């Protein structure tokens, strides 16, 4: 096997057991409201928007991103958001 064949084989068969995240980081690919730069009407709301890779499981932070995205969408449609944890 040549050196080039080994690299090709590695690219085609390699995989990770980690949770991929941070591929569309806030500030580099999306803005603070999860809108993709240069693409009207497209938002990203998953672990790919993490600006840095977490050191723990990505489930809870991914849920938080989804909750924030839902809030942003509701605000954009004129639906008021109330935090039930705060009095008044």
KEVEX-515581 format. One line per field, with one value per residue: chain; x, y, z of N, C-alpha, C, O in turn; residue in three letters; residue number from 1. Coordinates in pm, 1 decimal, padded with zeros to 6 digits, m for minus. Example, Ala and Ser with C-alpha at 12.3 -4.5 7.8 and 13.67 -1.06 7.14 Angstrom:
KEVEX-515581
chain <- c(A:A)
n.x <- c(01319.0:01285.0)
n.y <- c(m00569.0:m00225.0)
n.z <- c(00780.0:00708.0)
ca.x <- c(01230.0:01367.0)
ca.y <- c(m00450.0:m00106.0)
ca.z <- c(00780.0:00714.0)
c.x <- c(01320.0:01290.0)
c.y <- c(m00330.0:00003.0)
c.z <- c(00780.0:00787.0)
o.x <- c(01423.6:01340.9)
o.y <- c(m00331.9:00113.8)
o.z <- c(00846.5:00803.9)
resn <- c(ALA:SER)
resi <- c(1:2)
end
This chain:
KEVEX-515581
chain <- c(A:A:A:A:A:A:A:A:A:A:A:A:A:A:A:A:A:A:A:A:A:A:A:A:A:A:A:A:A:A:A:A:A:A:A:A:A:A:A:A:A:A:A:A:A:A:A:A:A:A:A:A:A:A:A:A:A:A:A:A:A:A:A:A:A:A:A:A:A:A:A:A:A:A:A:A:A:A:A:A:A:A:A:A:A:A:A:A)
n.x <- c(00085.5:00061.3:00178.0:m00011.6:m00240.7:m00290.7:m00357.5:m00589.7:m00751.1:m00770.3:m00912.6:m01155.3:m01252.9:m01221.1:m01354.5:m01525.1:m01582.8:m01669.9:m01877.5:m01952.0:m01909.3:m01930.0:m01880.9:m02009.1:m01965.4:m02081.8:m02048.1:m01856.1:m01977.3:m02249.1:m02469.4:m02538.4:m02805.9:m02840.8:m02853.8:m02749.3:m02468.4:m02501.4:m02705.1:m03029.5:m03302.7:m03218.3:m03136.7:m02923.0:m02953.4:m02822.0:m02569.3:m02358.5:m02322.9:m02180.7:m01937.8:m01701.3:m01566.7:m01732.0:m01639.5:m01778.6:m02071.0:m02274.2:m02548.3:m02722.1:m02628.4:m02693.5:m02970.1:m03025.4:m02946.5:m03141.0:m03370.1:m03317.6:m03321.2:m03590.1:m03707.7:m03606.2:m03731.1:m03999.7:m04004.0:m03948.2:m04184.8:m04357.8:m04461.3:m04492.2:m04243.2:m04226.6:m04061.1:m04120.1:m04000.7:m03929.5:m04059.3:m04345.5)
n.y <- c(m00117.1:00217.4:00537.8:00736.8:00579.1:00480.9:00713.7:00787.1:00565.9:00592.2:00837.0:00757.8:00558.9:00626.7:00715.4:00867.7:00831.4:01029.7:01316.3:01508.9:01858.4:02218.2:02291.4:02491.9:02737.0:02994.3:03321.2:03267.1:03122.0:03140.7:03396.5:03561.7:03510.1:03271.2:03270.1:03186.6:03325.6:03514.3:03359.7:03385.0:03332.2:03091.6:02905.3:02760.7:02517.2:02336.3:02119.8:02198.7:02472.5:02540.9:02747.7:02658.8:02334.5:02124.8:01978.0:01772.3:01560.6:01633.7:01661.1:01816.4:02089.3:02104.4:02082.3:02321.1:02505.3:02449.3:02529.3:02803.1:02873.8:02824.2:03022.4:03250.9:03225.7:03246.6:03509.2:03644.0:03611.9:03765.1:03662.4:03675.2:03607.4:03462.5:03432.1:03192.7:03147.4:03382.1:03621.7:03833.9)
n.z <- c(00000.0:m00086.9:00039.8:m00014.0:m00055.7:00199.5:00341.8:00206.8:00262.7:00541.6:00562.8:00449.0:00617.9:00884.9:01204.7:01483.2:01836.7:01982.4:02060.2:01798.0:01772.8:01750.0:01484.9:01348.4:01478.4:01706.2:01608.8:01418.0:01208.5:01254.2:01388.1:01708.0:01730.4:01614.8:01338.5:01014.6:00863.5:00571.1:00457.6:00409.9:00628.1:00744.4:01025.9:01273.2:01514.0:01708.5:01852.1:01697.3:01701.7:01924.1:02064.7:02171.2:02234.3:02458.9:02776.3:02870.4:02849.4:02567.7:02568.4:02752.4:02707.2:02432.2:02436.5:02567.5:02371.5:02179.2:02322.9:02348.0:02078.3:02021.2:02180.8:02049.2:01799.7:01873.3:01970.2:01735.0:01599.6:01733.7:01969.7:02312.7:02557.2:02869.4:03177.5:03397.1:03634.4:03754.1:03973.2:03913.4)
ca.x <- c(00000.0:00141.0:00146.6:m00137.5:m00350.8:m00317.1:m00428.1:m00724.0:m00821.9:m00799.5:m01020.6:m01281.2:m01299.8:m01204.2:m01471.8:m01501.2:m01686.3:m01701.7:m01991.2:m01902.8:m01973.7:m01847.2:m01848.0:m02073.0:m01958.5:m02139.3:m01949.6:m01780.1:m02069.9:m02381.5:m02466.1:m02589.2:m02944.1:m02830.2:m02876.0:m02630.2:m02422.4:m02513.5:m02814.3:m03153.4:m03402.5:m03161.9:m03075.9:m02867.6:m02986.2:m02775.6:m02437.3:m02257.1:m02302.5:m02097.5:m01814.8:m01590.5:m01610.5:m01751.8:m01560.8:m01872.1:m02173.1:m02330.9:m02694.2:m02783.6:m02604.8:m02767.4:m03109.3:m03029.0:m02942.3:m03274.6:m03462.7:m03288.3:m03370.6:m03735.9:m03737.5:m03578.2:m03835.1:m04123.0:m03989.5:m03955.7:m04323.9:m04438.5:m04515.3:m04417.4:m04179.8:m04225.4:m03984.4:m04208.0:m03920.3:m03912.6:m04188.0:m04388.3)
ca.y <- c(00000.0:00340.3:00637.1:00799.9:00484.8:00474.6:00836.1:00777.5:00465.6:00649.5:00934.3:00692.4:00464.8:00678.0:00768.6:00904.0:00793.9:01153.1:01391.8:01622.7:01986.6:02333.9:02307.5:02615.9:02816.1:03127.5:03423.0:03235.5:03077.3:03192.7:03508.8:03532.1:03463.7:03141.8:03287.6:03159.4:03442.8:03509.6:03272.8:03434.3:03236.9:02965.8:02905.8:02632.3:02504.8:02208.6:02126.5:02254.4:02614.9:02563.1:02817.1:02572.8:02198.0:02101.3:01866.9:01672.7:01519.9:01748.7:01657.5:01931.6:02212.9:02102.1:02113.8:02464.5:02574.9:02433.0:02614.7:02941.4:02890.1:02833.7:03156.5:03347.4:03214.0:03302.1:03654.8:03691.1:03605.4:03851.8:03592.0:03716.0:03501.6:03494.3:03339.4:03159.4:03137.7:03514.9:03679.7:03957.5)
ca.z <- c(00000.0:m00092.7:00141.5:m00054.0:m00034.6:00343.8:00380.3:00149.5:00340.8:00673.1:00546.9:00414.1:00719.1:01021.1:01272.2:01621.4:01932.1:02053.1:02009.1:01719.8:01798.2:01722.7:01343.3:01301.0:01601.0:01715.9:01580.2:01297.1:01104.2:01289.7:01481.4:01842.0:01719.2:01545.5:01195.0:00934.5:00788.5:00425.5:00411.7:00468.0:00673.9:00794.4:01159.5:01317.4:01655.8:01762.3:01915.7:01607.4:01726.3:02042.6:02027.2:02216.2:02263.8:02601.7:02831.9:02921.6:02754.6:02496.4:02568.3:02819.4:02633.0:02305.0:02471.7:02597.1:02242.3:02121.2:02397.6:02309.2:01941.4:02029.4:02231.0:01942.6:01697.9:01929.3:01972.9:01597.2:01553.5:01818.2:02085.4:02431.1:02635.8:03011.7:03259.5:03508.9:03756.7:03811.0:04014.5:03850.3)
c.x <- c(00090.1:00096.4:00013.4:m00257.6:m00388.7:m00395.1:m00571.1:m00807.9:m00861.0:m00913.4:m01155.2:m01336.9:m01291.0:m01335.8:m01437.7:m01613.8:m01728.3:m01822.5:m01938.9:m01980.0:m01876.7:m01813.5:m01909.7:m02076.7:m02021.9:m02026.5:m01868.2:m01870.6:m02211.0:m02365.6:m02526.4:m02734.7:m02952.9:m02859.4:m02744.9:m02595.0:m02439.7:m02623.3:m02942.7:m03245.4:m03349.5:m03097.4:m03023.4:m02890.5:m02950.0:m02635.3:m02330.8:m02233.1:m02218.9:m01969.3:m01689.1:m01647.5:m01621.0:m01666.6:m01650.1:m01971.0:m02239.5:m02483.8:m02756.9:m02753.5:m02679.7:m02915.3:m03123.0:m03025.4:m03079.5:m03378.0:m03442.4:m03340.1:m03522.7:m03777.6:m03716.1:m03685.6:m03967.2:m04117.2:m04001.7:m04096.2:m04415.9:m04502.4:m04429.8:m04362.5:m04177.2:m04146.3:m04066.2:m04131.4:m03904.4:m04048.4:m04216.7:m04383.8)
c.y <- c(00123.4:00436.5:00706.4:00709.3:00477.0:00596.5:00834.0:00679.4:00520.4:00749.5:00867.6:00605.2:00516.4:00730.8:00798.5:00851.1:00914.8:01220.8:01510.8:01750.4:02098.0:02357.4:02432.1:02715.9:02954.2:03228.9:03395.4:03195.0:03130.3:03311.0:03467.4:03487.0:03339.2:03149.5:03266.2:03283.6:03419.1:03420.1:03318.5:03319.8:03105.5:02988.0:02766.1:02624.4:02365.8:02227.3:02185.8:02402.8:02643.0:02635.1:02740.2:02435.2:02180.0:01984.3:01755.9:01635.1:01643.1:01755.9:01782.9:02062.7:02218.2:02133.2:02263.2:02547.0:02566.8:02520.7:02761.9:02968.3:02903.7:02971.3:03262.3:03344.1:03271.1:03454.1:03713.6:03691.5:03687.6:03782.0:03628.9:03593.8:03546.5:03387.9:03313.9:03149.4:03272.7:03572.0:03809.3:03950.2)
c.z <- c(00000.0:00016.7:00111.6:m00031.4:00113.0:00390.7:00328.9:00230.0:00478.3:00664.6:00523.0:00526.1:00862.1:01075.6:01416.9:01709.1:02013.8:01989.3:01929.5:01755.1:01762.2:01576.8:01281.2:01415.5:01593.2:01697.3:01454.9:01181.2:01128.0:01384.8:01615.1:01841.9:01632.7:01396.4:01120.2:00854.9:00638.9:00371.2:00481.8:00508.8:00728.2:00929.8:01188.4:01467.5:01705.7:01818.8:01825.0:01632.3:01850.5:02000.1:02068.2:02248.7:02414.3:02648.0:02885.9:02812.4:02692.9:02502.7:02629.6:02746.0:02499.3:02328.6:02499.4:02468.1:02175.1:02189.9:02360.6:02168.0:01940.0:02079.0:02123.1:01835.5:01747.3:01931.0:01833.7:01542.5:01641.6:01935.6:02205.6:02504.0:02781.1:03084.2:03385.2:03640.1:03825.6:03851.4:03938.0:03705.8)
o.x <- c(00184.4:m00008.9:m00065.3:m00364.4:m00506.8:m00488.1:m00663.4:m00923.4:m00972.3:m01002.4:m01257.9:m01457.4:m01348.1:m01418.1:m01332.3:m01725.5:m01811.9:m01863.7:m01886.1:m02102.6:m01756.9:m01724.5:m01868.1:m02181.8:m02017.2:m01922.9:m01817.0:m01843.0:m02283.5:m02263.9:m02561.8:m02782.6:m03060.2:m02886.9:m02641.6:m02680.1:m02397.6:m02634.5:m02961.0:m03263.8:m03428.5:m03014.4:m03072.9:m02851.3:m03037.7:m02588.3:m02222.4:m02131.1:m02189.1:m01899.6:m01583.5:m01764.0:m01529.6:m01626.2:m01601.2:m01955.2:m02258.1:m02542.7:m02837.3:m02845.6:m02724.5:m02977.8:m03221.5:m03094.7:m03128.2:m03463.7:m03539.2:m03396.6:m03577.4:m03871.5:m03798.2:m03726.7:m04038.7:m04215.1:m04059.2:m04124.9:m04537.9:m04592.2:m04307.5:m04428.1:m04130.7:m04161.2:m04080.3:m04192.7:m03869.3:m04142.4:m04125.4:m04417.2)
o.y <- c(00131.8:00419.0:00731.5:00756.3:00467.5:00584.3:00874.6:00707.7:00497.1:00748.4:00915.4:00579.9:00455.4:00784.2:00758.3:00828.9:00904.2:01186.3:01605.0:01748.4:02075.2:02437.2:02474.4:02772.9:03021.6:03221.4:03488.0:03230.6:03161.0:03325.0:03351.0:03431.9:03305.3:03047.3:03321.2:03340.8:03316.1:03405.1:03292.4:03223.5:03015.3:03077.3:02666.8:02715.1:02287.0:02340.4:02219.9:02455.3:02759.0:02589.0:02755.3:02422.8:02216.0:01900.8:01657.2:01674.1:01744.6:01848.7:01849.2:02141.3:02325.1:02203.0:02325.0:02648.1:02665.8:02579.7:02836.0:03074.4:02985.4:03030.9:03352.7:03448.9:03336.8:03520.4:03821.0:03764.6:03681.6:03839.2:03615.3:03489.9:03656.3:03268.6:03402.1:03143.6:03277.8:03570.6:03884.0:04047.4)
o.z <- c(00078.7:00077.9:00202.9:00007.6:00146.6:00470.5:00399.5:00261.7:00525.4:00749.7:00571.3:00529.2:00952.5:01001.3:01466.3:01662.4:02103.5:01878.5:01988.6:01765.6:01746.0:01547.3:01173.3:01445.1:01490.3:01763.3:01392.0:01066.6:01033.4:01452.8:01633.7:01941.1:01582.7:01333.6:01158.1:00786.8:00586.4:00249.5:00600.7:00434.4:00756.0:00946.9:01135.0:01540.9:01741.0:01831.6:01872.2:01587.6:01879.1:01909.8:02006.8:02286.4:02488.4:02567.1:02940.9:02696.7:02760.1:02447.2:02564.0:02724.1:02457.8:02248.7:02459.2:02457.7:02120.7:02124.1:02343.9:02141.8:01866.0:02026.1:02107.2:01785.6:01671.7:01896.8:01816.1:01447.7:01627.0:01997.4:02201.1:02511.3:02811.9:03057.4:03469.9:03746.7:03943.5:03771.9:03902.8:03638.1)
resn <- c(UNK:UNK:UNK:UNK:UNK:UNK:UNK:UNK:UNK:UNK:UNK:UNK:UNK:UNK:UNK:UNK:UNK:UNK:UNK:UNK:UNK:UNK:UNK:UNK:UNK:UNK:UNK:UNK:UNK:UNK:UNK:UNK:UNK:UNK:UNK:UNK:UNK:UNK:UNK:UNK:UNK:UNK:UNK:UNK:UNK:UNK:UNK:UNK:UNK:UNK:UNK:UNK:UNK:UNK:UNK:UNK:UNK:UNK:UNK:UNK:UNK:UNK:UNK:UNK:UNK:UNK:UNK:UNK:UNK:UNK:UNK:UNK:UNK:UNK:UNK:UNK:UNK:UNK:UNK:UNK:UNK:UNK:UNK:UNK:UNK:UNK:UNK:UNK)
resi <- c(1:2:3:4:5:6:7:8:9:10:11:12:13:14:15:16:17:18:19:20:21:22:23:24:25:26:27:28:29:30:31:32:33:34:35:36:37:38:39:40:41:42:43:44:45:46:47:48:49:50:51:52:53:54:55:56:57:58:59:60:61:62:63:64:65:66:67:68:69:70:71:72:73:74:75:76:77:78:79:80:81:82:83:84:85:86:87:88)
end
